[in-house]
Every structure is written in structure tokens, then in C-alpha cells.
Amino acid sequence: MKRTSILFVCMGNICRSPLAEGIFTHLVEEAGLRDRFSIDSAGTGSWHQGDQPDRRSIATARQHGIDITAQKARRVRSADFDGFDLILAMDGNNVSALRALAPDAYNIHLFGDLALGSGEDIPDPYYGGNDGFEAVYARLLAGCRKLLSTLGDDDRAS
């Protein structure tokens, strides 16, 4: 059975995309579907390469029983566009940045379109307080649950 590979992308890969990676990984493991998915995250910028996620992302994930401390920020690589089935950007600016890097890539989507079905951007909580991280967590959790439901059903039918 083919594994579905997903790359979650935000600007610096320290707030939203590490949370999305952690949430989706957690849900996949709870569902017993780990062998069906390859999950990663990256940023469109390189400011935080090699850094752990933002301490507030770590704390928010931890409050929900998810450990993202082993993650390290990285920048999107050209190989990612061929290497992942789905590249899910957290907002329109990141979609634009990704399309500038790979104009012909078919696999770039807005998380709010594909996972939430709402077309909404997941706001960057970096300059706000802890409540912003919790709000982002809630939206990512809702989207990741829907995404897993959709992809998990698709995988079972294969």
C-alpha cells in the first residue's frame, strides 16, 4: 500500500506547521495508521533552521498530550515538491511563496481549503500571546481530523 506523504508549511516552521505535524502524527498513531503516512513540516523562510518549535507551540502541544520537542525547523527544499503528495500551506502568503518556488507543482494547497473546507488562513500566532496558539491548535486539530478521515478512508479503499 502506498504511503501518503504530507508536508505542512508555514513561514518559519516554528509555530503553525510543527503543531500541524504533531497533531496529524498524533491522530494517525491513535488511529493505528502510522504505516500509511509520511508526515513532515517546513518553512518558506530559513530564519529558524535547526531550531526547535517556538516554546509556546511546544507548551500548547504538551497541554494536549503531544510532544513536538524532537522537531527541528527546516526550509522547504526543491525536492519536497516531487517528494510529497500534499503540501499544505497555512496561509495564502505561504501558498504564494511555494508557487513562486515551484510554479508547476500540483500538490500545493491551502490547509484551510483542503483540510477545513473553509478557505481560511491559519493565523500566525508568533507575535501574540498563548491564547493565539490555543486558537491555532483548535483550528489545526479540526482540519487534521477531517484530513485524516478523508485520507484514511481513501487509503482503506486502496
Phi, psi and omega per residue, in radians:
M1 nan 2.305 3.131
K2 -1.220 2.381 3.051
R3 -1.422 2.490 3.036
T4 -1.614 2.170 -3.116
S5 -1.832 2.302 -3.075
I6 -2.254 2.302 3.055
L7 -2.057 2.080 3.065
F8 -1.614 2.349 -3.020
V9 -2.296 2.312 2.937
C10 -2.303 -2.884 -3.032
M11 -1.269 -0.972 -3.052
G12 -1.887 -0.089 -3.121
N13 1.086 0.661 3.061
I14 -2.226 -0.224 -3.099
C15 -2.059 -1.363 -3.004
R16 -1.285 -0.892 -3.056
S17 -1.176 -0.626 3.052
P18 -1.151 -0.624 3.064
L19 -1.105 -0.795 3.127
A20 -1.061 -0.788 3.102
E21 -1.029 -0.813 -3.135
G22 -1.115 -0.768 -3.141
I23 -1.119 -0.865 -3.095
F24 -1.112 -0.733 3.103
T25 -1.044 -0.778 3.134
H26 -1.061 -0.810 -3.135
L27 -1.128 -0.717 3.119
V28 -1.085 -0.773 -3.139
E29 -1.154 -0.726 3.098
E30 -1.059 -0.609 -3.126
A31 -1.430 -0.088 -3.121
G32 1.237 0.522 -3.070
L33 -1.999 0.343 -3.057
R34 -0.972 -0.609 -3.108
D35 -1.286 -0.126 -3.109
R36 -1.731 -0.099 -3.052
F37 -2.352 2.561 2.930
S38 -2.084 2.166 -2.972
I39 -2.244 2.357 3.129
D40 -2.646 3.050 3.045
S41 -2.511 2.762 -3.122
A42 -2.750 2.982 3.106
G43 -2.113 2.735 3.064
T44 -1.416 -0.311 3.085
G45 -1.900 2.898 -3.058
S46 -1.979 0.170 -3.023
W47 -1.036 -0.551 -2.989
H48 -1.999 0.280 -3.091
Q49 -0.879 2.286 3.115
G50 1.500 -0.167 -3.133
D51 -1.450 2.695 2.961
Q52 -1.207 2.858 3.016
P53 -1.009 2.797 3.068
D54 -0.912 2.460 -3.097
R55 -0.997 -0.523 3.134
R56 -1.310 -0.564 3.029
S57 -1.171 -0.753 3.109
I58 -1.046 -0.816 -3.114
A59 -1.131 -0.728 3.129
T60 -1.111 -0.816 3.107
A61 -1.052 -0.786 -3.114
R62 -1.042 -0.677 3.122
Q63 -1.076 -0.366 -3.141
H64 -1.889 0.289 3.056
G65 1.362 0.409 -3.115
I66 -2.102 2.286 -3.141
D67 -1.846 2.008 3.117
I68 -1.985 0.268 -3.059
T69 -1.177 -0.386 -3.136
A70 -1.405 -0.207 -3.135
Q71 -1.235 2.564 3.062
K72 -2.251 2.320 -3.128
A73 -1.120 2.497 3.042
R74 -2.555 2.801 3.092
R75 -1.602 2.601 3.052
V76 -0.995 2.379 3.119
R77 -1.924 2.723 -3.139
S78 -1.037 -0.598 3.134
A79 -1.128 -0.379 -3.129
D80 -1.093 -0.552 -3.074
F81 -1.196 -0.500 3.048
D82 -1.656 -0.402 -3.021
G83 -1.510 -0.250 -3.110
F84 -2.083 2.443 3.066
D85 -1.218 -0.721 -3.122
L86 -2.260 2.284 3.006
I87 -2.053 1.967 -3.023
L88 -1.914 1.878 -3.128
A89 -1.523 2.530 -3.065
M90 -1.350 -0.384 3.132
D91 -2.681 2.979 -3.094
G92 -1.072 -0.601 3.116
N93 -1.113 -0.678 3.117
N94 -1.278 -0.583 3.026
V95 -1.050 -0.810 3.135
S96 -1.067 -0.757 3.124
A97 -1.087 -0.718 3.122
L98 -1.157 -0.724 -3.132
R99 -1.204 -0.493 3.060
A100 -1.183 -0.585 3.119
L101 -1.340 -0.578 -3.085
A102 -2.507 1.358 -3.050
P103 -1.009 -0.475 -3.090
D104 -1.705 0.066 -3.107
A105 -1.172 2.288 -3.121
Y106 -1.572 -0.239 -2.933
N107 -1.774 0.149 3.138
I108 -1.556 2.195 -3.136
H109 -2.439 2.681 2.978
L110 -1.375 2.245 3.126
F111 -0.917 -0.749 -3.125
G112 -1.111 -0.465 3.074
D113 -1.369 -1.002 -2.988
L114 -1.306 -0.767 -3.045
A115 -1.552 -0.694 -3.082
L116 -1.720 -0.415 -3.099
G117 1.239 0.271 -3.063
S118 -1.917 -0.290 -3.079
G119 1.306 0.130 -3.087
E120 -1.391 2.638 2.966
D121 -1.414 2.542 2.955
I122 -1.548 1.997 -3.036
P123 -1.173 2.568 3.110
D124 -1.366 2.036 -3.104
P125 -1.499 0.031 -2.973
Y126 -0.908 -0.787 -3.048
Y127 -1.574 0.078 -3.136
G128 -1.866 -2.862 -3.130
G129 -1.700 -2.999 -3.107
N130 -1.068 -0.550 -3.127
D131 -1.102 -0.557 3.084
G132 -1.155 -0.649 3.104
F133 -1.188 -0.668 3.109
E134 -1.164 -0.693 3.108
A135 -1.132 -0.732 3.091
V136 -1.098 -0.759 3.109
Y137 -0.976 -0.799 -3.106
A138 -1.070 -0.746 3.136
R139 -1.208 -0.716 3.116
L140 -1.133 -0.713 3.119
L141 -1.069 -0.806 3.125
A142 -1.044 -0.790 -3.137
G143 -1.178 -0.735 -3.133
C144 -1.151 -0.655 3.078
R145 -1.081 -0.795 -3.136
K146 -1.142 -0.744 3.125
L147 -1.059 -0.795 3.136
L148 -1.138 -0.704 3.110
S149 -1.037 -0.793 -3.139
T150 -1.176 -0.897 -3.086
L151 -1.261 -0.611 3.109
G152 -1.107 -0.720 3.087
D153 -1.147 -0.735 3.119
D154 -1.062 -0.739 -3.104
D155 -1.165 -0.650 -3.125
R156 -1.165 -0.522 -3.119
A157 -1.345 -0.297 -3.091
S158 -1.249 nan nan
